């Protein structure tokens, strides 16, 4: 699997988790927002790896 495809999938998953977390904004919503933050940090590391090539 191409690294750019993985970057797009992780970014989309982070955006989806963030939207779902803001929509719920209860106990589960905060967990979804934390998951989105981790997905965005993973996407950031992948993007940094892609720019170093």
N, C-alpha and C positions, 0 to 999 in steps of 0.2 A: 504494500500500500504506500502510495506516495505521501511524503511528509506534508505537502501542501493540502492534500485531501484530509489528512488527520487534523491539521490546523483548522480547516473549515468546519469539520465535524465537532471538534471540541469547542470552538467558538459558538457554533449554533446551539450546542447543548448547554453551554453557560448562559447564553441569552434566554433560552427556554426556561432554565431553572430560575433565572432572575425574574422573568415575567410571571412565572407561577408563584414565586415567593412573594412578590409585591401584591399579587392578586389576593393571596390568602392572608398574609401579614398577621398570622397567629403563631402558635408554637411551631407548627410544621412549616410555616412560611419563612421563619427565620432560619430554619435548617436548610431550606431550599436556597435562600440567599447566600448562606455560607458555602453550599455546594457550588453555586455560581461563581463565587469568588475563587474557589480552588480551580474550577474549570478555566476561568480567565487567566489565572497564573500559569496553568499548564500551557494554555495557548500562547502566552507571552514567551515562555521558554522555547516552545517550538518555533515561534516566529524569529526569536534571536538566533536559533540554530540555522534557520533558513537564510538569514541575512549574512551569516558568516561564511557561507559557501562561496 
